[in-house]
Amino acid sequence: MIQWLGKSCPLFLIFVFNNLSFTHAGNVLVLPGEYSHWQNMRNIVDELLNRNHTVTVLVCSASPTINFTQQERFQYLVFEVPLSAHELDRVTEELINIWMQHPSPSRLQTGLQVIELLGKVRTMHRAMCDSMLRNDALLLNVDLIQKLRESQYDVLFSDPVMPCSDLMAQMLNIPQVISLRLTFAYTFERMCGQMPAPPSYVPAVALTDHLTDRMNFMERVENMLHYFIHTAVFRLNTMLTVDRLYTEIRGKPTTMCETMGKADIWLIRTYWDFEYPRPFPPNFKFVGGLHCKPAKPLSEEMEKFVQSSGDHGIVVFSLGSMIKNLTSERANTIAAALGQIPQKVVWRYSGKTPETLAPNTKIYDWIPQNDLLGHPKTKAFITHGGTNGLYEAIYHGVPMVGLPLFADQPDNLMHMKTKGAAVVLDINALESTDLVDALKTVLNNPSYKESIMRLSRIHHDQPMKPLDQAVYWIEFVMRNKGAKHLRVQAHELSWYQYHCLDVAAFLLSIAALITFLWVKTCGFLFRKCFRKTRPEGKTKKNKKE
C-alpha cells in the first residue's frame, strides 16, 4: 500500500494542483442596480464568495435599497454623491404613481409626465457619474479611480441601471459582464449589444400589450412603427444627454453604445420558458430564475394559517417591494374580491387595513414568497409581473393572475398569458367581479395549471442550473481575460453597413448602369438597322410649288 502511494503520489499531486488552477480565486468588482436588480446580483455574489472569489461592491451613498452599513462576507466600497436615498426613492414612487393614476390620463399626458420624470433621472445619473468618475473636480471621492486600479480587479460585474458602469470598465481596463432583463424594445441589446431583432416576429416589448411572435400584417406594421419610433427617440435622447456626458468624461467623442457594446458577456435574466424563440449573439447567456430555490418550511404561525385552508388551498398575493401602498378605494376593491373565494389568501401589503378585508385573508408586511409558492397548498399567485416573482411561480408551477403596473411588467405578463399560464387584468380599471372571475378561471380551469407545469419542466430541464451558468461565465471571463472571441463583428460596422445598404446601393447602381447601357445600345441598333430611307424615283417638289 505504501509502495503504491509512493508511486501514485506525484500523479495525485498533479491532479490536485491542476484542479486548483481551474478554481483560481478572482477579484470581482460589482456595480449593482437597485431593488430587485440587486436581489438577482446578490445571489451571484454569494455564489462567487462560496467559490473563494473576492468581491467588492461599489455603491453610492444615496442607495435606497442596499444597506452598505451591514456586515457582509464581501466588502462595500461607498462613494459619496450629492443626493439622498429619499430623493432616489422618491423618483421611483413618482414613476409608480404615473402608471397607477385613476382615472388613467391620455397616453400623451402620461408620456409628458414620463419625459419630465426622465429629466430628473438624467440629472441624478449625471451627479452619480460625476461623483464616481470625475472625483478630482468634485472633491467628493478623491482618488477613487486610482484606488480601484490599485486593487487590480479581474472583472466588473454590473447592471445597466447603474449609470456609467461601462465607462468604469473602460477606465479600469478590465472585462465587463452585464446583468439585465431585456429592455424596452430591446434598445440596449439591439443598438449597443448588436442583438438581431427582426420586427416580423420579435414584438417590441413594453410598448404594447397585445403583440406576440405571431403577428398578422397589420400587427407587423404596428410593430415596425414601434421599433422605428423607439429607435429614433433612443438615438436622439442618448445623443443629446448620455453621449455628451461620456464625451466630457473621456475627453474625446464617445457614445454609450460604443462603450456598452464592449461588454464581454450579457447575462439575460430570462430563459426559453419565458422568451419567444429568436436569434441571439453568442455572448448573450440566459440565466432566468437564478434566484429560485426549493421552498423552506414556513414559520409556525404562517404554516398554521396555510393548513387551515383545508382542501381549497391558498392564494399568494404580492405586488412586489416597490408598491408600499394603494388607494383606499383600490385596496377595498381587491379585499372585497378576495373575500369571495373559498381559498385562504396571504397578502403582502403594508398600507392601511381595508374595511372590506374578509376573514379568509391575512395581511403581512413581508412574506417568504418563494417558500409560499413552493408550498403544496398554494393554488394561484396574484402578481404585478416582476421578473423575480414570475420565475418563482414558473419554478414551483403556480398559475397566475396578473395586475401589471409599469416598466416591463405588462410585457412579462403578456408572455405568461400567451403561454396559457396567466389571466391579466388592468389594475386601474379593476372591479371586484373582474378579480373574482379571473381567480375562478385560474383555479378551476386545469389548462392553466397544465401550462405552468409545462413551463416549469422546461425551466428545470437545463444542462446547468441558471446560477451555476451565471457564475461559470463570470469565471470564464476572468480565466480568459475577456470573451472578445464571442463578440460579433457587427460592432465594427456602421448602421448602413450592418443593413448592407451600401452593398444594395452599389448593386442598384450597377443594375441601373447596365440597364442604361442596354437601352442606349438597343436604341442605337434600332436606328441603325431600321432607319427609313427616301423612296427611289421620288423627285423634289417643283420649286414653283
C-alpha positions as CSV (number, residue, x, y, z in Angstrom):
1,M,0.0,0.0,0.0
2,I,2.8,2.4,1.0
3,Q,4.7,1.5,-2.2
4,W,1.5,2.2,-4.3
5,L,1.1,5.6,-2.6
6,G,4.8,6.4,-3.3
7,K,4.4,5.7,-7.0
8,S,1.0,7.4,-7.2
9,C,1.6,10.5,-5.1
10,P,3.2,12.6,-7.8
11,L,0.3,11.8,-10.1
12,F,-2.2,12.6,-7.3
13,L,-0.5,16.0,-6.6
14,I,-0.5,16.9,-10.3
15,F,-4.2,16.1,-10.4
16,V,-4.9,18.2,-7.3
17,F,-2.9,21.2,-8.5
18,N,-4.4,21.1,-12.0
19,N,-7.9,21.2,-10.4
20,L,-6.9,24.1,-8.1
21,S,-5.7,26.0,-11.2
22,F,-9.2,25.9,-12.6
23,T,-10.7,27.3,-9.4
24,H,-8.1,30.2,-9.0
25,A,-9.7,32.9,-6.9
26,G,-10.5,36.1,-8.8
27,N,-11.1,39.7,-7.7
28,V,-14.5,40.9,-8.7
29,L,-15.8,44.5,-8.7
30,V,-19.6,44.8,-8.6
31,L,-21.7,47.9,-9.6
32,P,-25.2,46.8,-8.6
33,G,-28.6,48.1,-9.6
34,E,-31.3,48.8,-7.0
35,Y,-34.4,46.9,-5.8
36,S,-35.0,43.5,-7.5
37,H,-31.9,44.1,-9.7
38,W,-29.7,43.9,-6.6
39,Q,-31.5,40.8,-5.4
40,N,-30.6,39.0,-8.6
41,M,-27.0,40.1,-8.4
42,R,-26.7,39.3,-4.7
43,N,-27.4,35.6,-5.5
44,I,-24.5,35.6,-7.9
45,V,-22.2,37.5,-5.5
46,D,-22.9,34.9,-2.7
47,E,-22.1,32.1,-5.1
48,L,-18.8,33.8,-6.1
49,L,-17.9,34.1,-2.5
50,N,-18.7,30.4,-2.0
51,R,-16.2,29.7,-4.7
52,N,-13.5,31.7,-2.9
53,H,-13.5,34.7,-5.1
54,T,-13.0,38.2,-3.5
55,V,-15.9,40.6,-4.1
56,T,-16.1,44.3,-3.7
57,V,-19.5,46.0,-4.1
58,L,-19.2,49.7,-5.2
59,V,-22.3,51.5,-4.0
60,C,-23.3,55.2,-3.9
61,S,-24.0,56.8,-0.5
62,A,-27.6,57.5,-1.6
63,S,-28.6,53.9,-2.3
64,P,-32.2,53.4,-1.3
65,T,-32.1,49.6,-1.1
66,I,-28.6,48.4,-0.4
67,N,-27.7,48.5,3.3
68,F,-23.9,49.1,3.0
69,T,-23.5,49.6,6.8
70,Q,-24.3,46.0,7.3
71,Q,-21.5,43.5,7.9
72,E,-21.2,41.1,4.9
73,R,-18.8,38.4,3.6
74,F,-17.8,40.9,0.9
75,Q,-16.6,44.4,1.1
76,Y,-18.6,47.5,0.5
77,L,-16.8,50.5,-1.1
78,V,-19.0,53.6,-0.8
79,F,-18.6,56.7,-2.9
80,E,-20.3,59.9,-1.9
81,V,-22.9,61.6,-4.1
82,P,-24.7,64.9,-3.7
83,L,-28.0,63.1,-3.4
84,S,-30.0,61.4,-0.7
85,A,-31.7,58.0,-0.6
86,H,-35.0,59.7,-0.2
87,E,-34.5,61.6,-3.5
88,L,-33.8,58.3,-5.4
89,D,-36.7,56.5,-3.7
90,R,-39.0,59.4,-4.5
91,V,-38.3,59.1,-8.2
92,T,-39.4,55.5,-8.1
93,E,-42.5,56.4,-6.3
94,E,-43.3,59.1,-8.9
95,L,-42.9,56.6,-11.7
96,I,-45.3,54.2,-10.0
97,N,-47.8,57.0,-9.4
98,I,-47.7,57.9,-13.0
99,W,-48.8,54.4,-14.1
100,M,-51.3,54.0,-11.3
101,Q,-53.3,57.2,-11.8
102,H,-57.1,56.7,-11.7
103,P,-58.8,57.6,-13.8
104,S,-56.0,57.0,-16.3
105,P,-54.9,60.1,-18.3
106,S,-54.4,60.0,-22.0
107,R,-51.2,58.5,-23.4
108,L,-50.0,61.9,-24.4
109,Q,-50.3,63.2,-20.8
110,T,-48.7,60.1,-19.5
111,G,-45.9,60.5,-22.0
112,L,-45.3,64.1,-21.0
113,Q,-45.2,63.1,-17.3
114,V,-42.7,60.3,-18.0
115,I,-40.5,62.8,-20.0
116,E,-40.5,65.2,-17.1
117,L,-39.5,62.4,-14.7
118,L,-36.8,61.2,-17.0
119,G,-35.3,64.7,-16.8
120,K,-34.9,64.3,-13.1
121,V,-33.4,60.8,-13.6
122,R,-30.8,62.2,-16.0
123,T,-29.8,64.9,-13.5
124,M,-29.3,62.2,-10.9
125,H,-27.4,59.9,-13.2
126,R,-25.1,62.8,-14.2
127,A,-24.4,63.5,-10.5
128,M,-23.7,59.8,-9.9
129,C,-21.4,59.6,-12.9
130,D,-19.5,62.7,-11.9
131,S,-19.1,61.5,-8.4
132,M,-17.8,58.1,-9.5
133,L,-15.6,59.0,-12.4
134,R,-14.8,62.7,-12.1
135,N,-14.0,62.8,-8.5
136,D,-11.0,65.1,-8.8
137,A,-13.3,68.0,-9.8
138,L,-15.9,67.4,-7.2
139,L,-13.5,66.5,-4.3
140,L,-16.1,64.0,-3.0
141,N,-14.2,60.8,-3.8
142,V,-10.7,61.8,-4.3
143,D,-8.5,59.1,-5.9
144,L,-11.4,56.6,-6.1
145,I,-10.4,55.5,-9.7
146,Q,-6.8,55.2,-8.6
147,K,-7.8,53.1,-5.6
148,L,-9.8,50.8,-7.8
149,R,-6.9,50.5,-10.3
150,E,-4.5,49.5,-7.5
151,S,-6.9,46.8,-6.4
152,Q,-6.4,45.1,-9.8
153,Y,-9.8,43.6,-10.4
154,D,-10.2,40.8,-12.9
155,V,-13.8,41.7,-14.0
156,L,-16.5,44.2,-13.5
157,F,-20.0,42.8,-12.9
158,S,-22.6,45.4,-13.4
159,D,-26.2,46.3,-14.1
160,P,-27.0,49.0,-16.8
161,V,-29.4,50.6,-14.3
162,M,-26.2,51.8,-12.6
163,P,-25.1,54.7,-14.9
164,C,-21.6,54.8,-16.4
165,S,-20.7,51.3,-15.3
166,D,-19.5,50.6,-18.8
167,L,-17.2,53.7,-18.6
168,M,-15.9,52.4,-15.3
169,A,-14.8,49.1,-17.0
170,Q,-13.1,51.1,-19.8
171,M,-11.3,53.4,-17.4
172,L,-10.1,50.4,-15.3
173,N,-9.3,48.5,-18.4
174,I,-11.0,45.3,-17.2
175,P,-13.5,42.9,-18.8
176,Q,-17.2,43.5,-18.1
177,V,-20.1,41.2,-17.5
178,I,-23.6,42.8,-17.7
179,S,-26.7,41.5,-15.9
180,L,-30.1,42.7,-17.3
181,R,-33.6,41.8,-18.2
182,L,-34.4,42.5,-21.9
183,T,-35.3,46.2,-22.0
184,F,-37.9,48.3,-23.7
185,A,-38.0,47.4,-27.4
186,Y,-34.6,45.8,-26.8
187,T,-32.9,49.2,-27.1
188,F,-29.7,48.3,-25.2
189,E,-29.5,44.9,-26.7
190,R,-30.3,45.9,-30.3
191,M,-28.3,49.1,-30.5
192,C,-25.5,48.5,-28.1
193,G,-25.2,44.7,-28.0
194,Q,-26.0,44.1,-31.7
195,M,-28.7,41.6,-30.9
196,P,-30.8,40.8,-34.0
197,A,-34.5,41.8,-33.6
198,P,-36.5,41.1,-36.8
199,P,-39.7,43.1,-36.4
200,S,-41.6,40.5,-38.4
201,Y,-41.7,38.1,-35.5
202,V,-40.0,39.8,-32.5
203,P,-42.5,42.1,-30.7
204,A,-41.4,45.4,-29.4
205,V,-41.6,44.7,-25.6
206,A,-43.2,47.1,-23.1
207,L,-44.6,49.3,-25.9
208,T,-47.8,47.3,-26.5
209,D,-49.7,44.7,-24.6
210,H,-51.0,42.6,-27.4
211,L,-48.2,41.8,-29.8
212,T,-46.7,38.3,-29.8
213,D,-44.2,36.4,-32.0
214,R,-47.2,35.5,-34.3
215,M,-48.4,38.7,-36.0
216,N,-50.7,39.3,-38.9
217,F,-49.9,42.0,-41.5
218,M,-51.3,45.0,-39.6
219,E,-49.7,43.9,-36.4
220,R,-46.4,43.7,-38.2
221,V,-47.0,47.2,-39.4
222,E,-47.7,48.4,-35.9
223,N,-44.6,46.6,-34.6
224,M,-42.4,48.1,-37.2
225,L,-43.7,51.6,-36.3
226,H,-43.0,50.9,-32.6
227,Y,-39.4,49.9,-33.4
228,F,-38.9,52.9,-35.7
229,I,-40.3,55.4,-33.1
230,H,-38.4,53.9,-30.1
231,T,-35.2,53.7,-32.1
232,A,-35.4,57.4,-33.1
233,V,-36.3,58.5,-29.6
234,F,-33.5,56.4,-28.1
235,R,-30.9,57.7,-30.5
236,L,-31.9,61.3,-30.1
237,N,-32.1,61.1,-26.3
238,T,-28.7,59.4,-25.9
239,M,-27.0,61.7,-28.4
240,L,-28.2,64.8,-26.5
241,T,-27.7,63.6,-23.0
242,V,-25.6,60.4,-22.2
243,D,-23.3,60.7,-25.2
244,R,-22.4,64.3,-24.3
245,L,-21.6,63.2,-20.7
246,Y,-19.5,60.3,-21.9
247,T,-17.6,62.7,-24.2
248,E,-16.9,65.1,-21.4
249,I,-15.6,62.4,-19.1
250,R,-13.4,60.7,-21.7
251,G,-12.2,64.0,-23.3
252,K,-13.0,62.6,-26.8
253,P,-16.1,61.7,-28.8
254,T,-17.6,58.7,-27.0
255,T,-21.1,57.1,-27.2
256,M,-22.9,55.0,-24.6
257,C,-23.4,52.2,-27.2
258,E,-19.8,52.2,-28.1
259,T,-18.7,51.6,-24.5
260,M,-21.6,49.3,-23.5
261,G,-21.1,47.3,-26.7
262,K,-17.6,46.3,-25.5
263,A,-19.1,44.2,-22.7
264,D,-17.8,40.6,-22.9
265,I,-20.9,38.7,-21.6
266,W,-24.5,39.8,-21.3
267,L,-26.3,37.7,-18.6
268,I,-30.0,37.8,-19.6
269,R,-32.3,37.2,-16.6
270,T,-34.9,35.1,-18.6
271,Y,-34.9,31.8,-20.4
272,W,-36.8,30.0,-23.1
273,D,-39.6,29.0,-20.7
274,F,-40.4,32.7,-20.8
275,E,-38.9,34.2,-24.1
276,Y,-40.3,33.8,-27.6
277,P,-37.8,31.9,-29.8
278,R,-35.5,34.4,-31.5
279,P,-31.8,34.9,-32.5
280,F,-29.1,36.0,-30.1
281,P,-25.4,36.7,-30.3
282,P,-23.0,34.1,-28.8
283,N,-22.1,36.4,-25.8
284,F,-25.7,36.6,-24.6
285,K,-26.3,33.9,-22.0
286,F,-29.7,33.1,-20.4
287,V,-29.8,32.8,-16.6
288,G,-33.5,33.4,-15.8
289,G,-34.6,32.1,-12.4
290,L,-31.1,32.1,-10.9
291,H,-32.5,33.2,-7.6
292,C,-35.1,30.3,-7.4
293,K,-34.6,27.5,-4.9
294,P,-36.6,24.8,-3.2
295,A,-39.1,26.0,-0.6
296,K,-38.1,26.1,3.1
297,P,-40.6,25.5,5.9
298,L,-42.8,28.4,6.9
299,S,-43.0,29.9,10.3
300,E,-45.2,28.1,12.8
301,E,-47.8,30.9,12.7
302,M,-47.9,31.1,8.9
303,E,-48.0,27.3,8.5
304,K,-50.9,27.1,10.8
305,F,-52.9,29.6,8.7
306,V,-51.9,27.8,5.5
307,Q,-53.0,24.5,6.8
308,S,-56.4,25.9,7.9
309,S,-57.3,26.3,4.2
310,G,-58.1,22.6,4.0
311,D,-58.5,21.2,0.5
312,H,-59.2,24.6,-1.0
313,G,-55.6,25.7,-0.5
314,I,-54.2,29.2,-0.6
315,V,-53.7,32.2,-2.9
316,V,-50.5,34.2,-2.6
317,F,-50.8,37.9,-3.4
318,S,-47.9,40.4,-3.7
319,L,-47.3,43.5,-5.8
320,G,-43.6,43.5,-5.0
321,S,-41.4,45.5,-2.7
322,M,-41.8,48.8,-4.6
323,I,-45.6,49.0,-4.1
324,K,-45.9,50.0,-0.4
325,N,-49.4,51.3,-0.5
326,L,-52.7,51.5,-2.5
327,T,-55.5,54.0,-2.5
328,S,-58.3,53.1,-0.1
329,E,-60.7,52.6,-2.9
330,R,-58.5,50.2,-4.7
331,A,-57.5,48.3,-1.6
332,N,-61.1,47.8,-0.6
333,T,-62.0,46.6,-4.2
334,I,-59.3,44.0,-4.0
335,A,-60.1,42.9,-0.4
336,A,-63.8,42.5,-1.3
337,A,-62.9,40.3,-4.2
338,L,-60.5,38.1,-2.1
339,G,-63.3,37.5,0.4
340,Q,-65.5,35.9,-2.3
341,I,-63.2,32.8,-2.9
342,P,-63.1,29.7,-0.7
343,Q,-59.3,29.8,-0.6
344,K,-57.3,31.4,2.2
345,V,-55.2,34.4,1.0
346,V,-51.7,35.5,2.1
347,W,-51.4,39.2,1.1
348,R,-48.2,41.2,1.3
349,Y,-49.5,44.7,2.0
350,S,-48.1,47.5,4.2
351,G,-50.9,50.1,3.8
352,K,-54.0,50.8,6.0
353,T,-56.1,47.6,6.6
354,P,-59.0,47.7,4.1
355,E,-62.5,48.0,5.5
356,T,-63.7,45.1,3.3
357,L,-61.0,42.7,4.5
358,A,-62.5,39.2,4.9
359,P,-61.6,36.5,7.5
360,N,-60.0,34.3,4.8
361,T,-57.4,37.0,4.0
362,K,-54.3,37.7,6.2
363,I,-52.1,40.7,5.6
364,Y,-48.3,40.7,6.2
365,D,-45.7,43.5,5.8
366,W,-43.4,40.9,4.3
367,I,-43.9,37.3,3.1
368,P,-41.4,34.5,2.3
369,Q,-42.7,34.5,-1.3
370,N,-40.5,31.7,-2.7
371,D,-41.4,29.4,0.3
372,L,-45.1,30.1,-0.1
373,L,-45.1,29.5,-3.8
374,G,-43.4,26.2,-3.2
375,H,-45.9,25.1,-0.6
376,P,-48.1,22.2,-1.8
377,K,-51.3,24.1,-0.8
378,T,-50.6,27.1,-3.0
379,K,-53.1,27.1,-5.9
380,A,-52.6,30.6,-7.5
381,F,-50.4,33.7,-7.4
382,I,-51.7,37.3,-7.8
383,T,-48.7,39.2,-9.1
384,H,-47.6,42.6,-10.6
385,G,-45.5,40.7,-13.1
386,G,-41.9,41.4,-11.8
387,T,-39.4,39.0,-13.3
388,N,-38.3,37.6,-10.0
389,G,-41.9,36.7,-8.9
390,L,-42.7,35.2,-12.3
391,Y,-39.7,32.9,-12.2
392,E,-40.6,31.7,-8.7
393,A,-44.0,30.9,-10.0
394,I,-42.6,29.1,-13.0
395,Y,-40.1,27.2,-10.8
396,H,-42.8,25.9,-8.5
397,G,-45.5,25.6,-11.1
398,V,-48.1,28.1,-9.8
399,P,-50.6,29.7,-12.3
400,M,-51.0,33.5,-12.1
401,V,-53.5,36.4,-12.1
402,G,-51.5,39.4,-13.4
403,L,-52.0,43.0,-12.3
404,P,-49.2,44.7,-14.2
405,L,-48.2,48.2,-13.1
406,F,-45.3,49.7,-15.1
407,A,-42.0,49.1,-17.0
408,D,-41.5,45.6,-18.3
409,Q,-44.4,44.1,-16.2
410,P,-47.1,44.3,-18.9
411,D,-44.8,42.6,-21.3
412,N,-43.8,39.9,-18.8
413,L,-47.4,39.0,-18.1
414,M,-48.2,39.1,-21.8
415,H,-45.7,36.3,-22.2
416,M,-47.4,34.3,-19.5
417,K,-50.9,34.9,-20.9
418,T,-49.7,33.9,-24.4
419,K,-48.3,30.7,-23.0
420,G,-51.6,29.9,-21.2
421,A,-50.3,30.3,-17.7
422,A,-52.0,33.6,-16.6
423,V,-55.0,35.8,-16.8
424,V,-54.1,39.5,-17.0
425,L,-56.2,42.4,-15.6
426,D,-55.9,46.2,-15.7
427,I,-55.4,47.3,-12.1
428,N,-56.6,50.9,-12.9
429,A,-60.0,49.6,-14.2
430,L,-60.3,46.7,-11.8
431,E,-63.7,45.8,-10.3
432,S,-64.2,43.1,-7.6
433,T,-66.1,40.9,-10.1
434,D,-63.1,41.1,-12.5
435,L,-60.7,39.7,-9.9
436,V,-63.1,37.1,-8.7
437,D,-63.7,35.8,-12.2
438,A,-60.0,35.8,-13.0
439,L,-59.2,33.8,-9.9
440,K,-62.0,31.3,-10.5
441,T,-60.7,30.8,-14.1
442,V,-57.2,30.2,-13.0
443,L,-58.2,28.0,-10.0
444,N,-60.9,25.9,-11.8
445,N,-59.6,25.6,-15.3
446,P,-57.0,22.9,-15.4
447,S,-55.4,24.2,-18.6
448,Y,-53.6,27.0,-16.6
449,K,-52.0,24.5,-14.2
450,E,-51.0,22.3,-17.1
451,S,-49.4,25.2,-18.9
452,I,-47.4,26.4,-16.0
453,M,-46.2,22.9,-15.2
454,R,-45.1,22.6,-18.8
455,L,-43.1,25.8,-18.4
456,S,-41.7,24.5,-15.1
457,R,-40.5,21.3,-16.7
458,I,-38.7,23.4,-19.4
459,H,-37.1,25.5,-16.8
460,H,-35.8,22.6,-14.8
461,D,-34.6,20.7,-17.9
462,Q,-31.4,22.5,-18.3
463,P,-27.8,21.1,-18.6
464,M,-26.7,23.6,-15.9
465,K,-28.6,25.5,-13.2
466,P,-29.0,29.2,-14.1
467,L,-27.0,30.3,-11.1
468,D,-24.1,28.0,-11.9
469,Q,-24.2,29.2,-15.5
470,A,-24.0,32.8,-14.5
471,V,-21.0,32.2,-12.2
472,Y,-19.4,30.0,-14.9
473,W,-19.4,32.8,-17.4
474,I,-18.0,35.3,-15.0
475,E,-15.2,32.9,-14.1
476,F,-14.8,32.2,-17.9
477,V,-14.2,35.9,-18.4
478,M,-11.7,36.1,-15.6
479,R,-9.8,33.0,-16.8
480,N,-9.6,34.2,-20.4
481,K,-9.1,37.9,-19.7
482,G,-12.4,38.6,-21.5
483,A,-14.5,37.0,-24.2
484,K,-13.9,39.1,-27.2
485,H,-14.0,36.0,-29.4
486,L,-17.8,35.8,-28.7
487,R,-18.3,39.4,-29.7
488,V,-19.9,39.7,-33.2
489,Q,-18.2,41.8,-35.9
490,A,-21.4,43.9,-36.2
491,H,-19.9,46.1,-33.5
492,E,-17.4,47.4,-36.0
493,L,-19.9,48.2,-38.7
494,S,-21.8,51.4,-39.3
495,W,-25.6,51.2,-39.4
496,Y,-25.7,51.3,-43.2
497,Q,-23.0,48.6,-43.4
498,Y,-24.9,46.5,-40.9
499,H,-28.0,46.6,-43.1
500,C,-26.0,46.2,-46.3
501,L,-27.4,49.5,-47.6
502,D,-24.0,50.3,-49.2
503,V,-24.0,46.9,-50.9
504,A,-27.6,47.4,-52.1
505,A,-26.7,50.9,-53.4
506,F,-23.7,49.5,-55.2
507,L,-25.7,46.7,-56.8
508,L,-28.6,49.0,-57.8
509,S,-26.1,51.4,-59.4
510,I,-24.6,48.5,-61.4
511,A,-28.0,47.4,-62.4
512,A,-29.0,50.9,-63.4
513,L,-25.8,51.3,-65.4
514,I,-26.3,48.0,-67.2
515,T,-30.0,48.9,-67.9
516,F,-29.0,52.4,-69.2
517,L,-26.3,50.9,-71.5
518,W,-28.7,48.2,-72.7
519,V,-31.4,50.8,-73.5
520,K,-28.9,53.0,-75.3
521,T,-27.4,50.1,-77.3
522,C,-30.8,48.9,-78.3
523,G,-31.9,52.3,-79.4
524,F,-28.7,52.8,-81.4
525,L,-29.1,49.4,-83.2
526,F,-32.7,50.0,-83.8
527,R,-32.0,53.3,-85.5
528,K,-29.1,51.8,-87.4
529,C,-30.9,48.7,-88.8
530,F,-34.4,50.0,-89.3
531,R,-33.8,53.7,-90.3
532,K,-36.1,54.6,-93.2
533,T,-34.6,55.9,-96.5
534,R,-36.2,58.0,-99.1
535,P,-38.1,56.0,-101.8
536,E,-36.4,55.8,-105.2
537,G,-37.7,57.9,-108.0
538,K,-39.1,60.5,-105.7
539,T,-38.5,63.9,-107.2
540,K,-38.1,67.1,-105.5
541,K,-41.1,69.3,-105.3
542,N,-41.4,71.8,-108.0
543,K,-39.7,75.0,-106.8
544,K,-42.7,76.9,-108.2
545,E,-45.0,74.8,-106.0
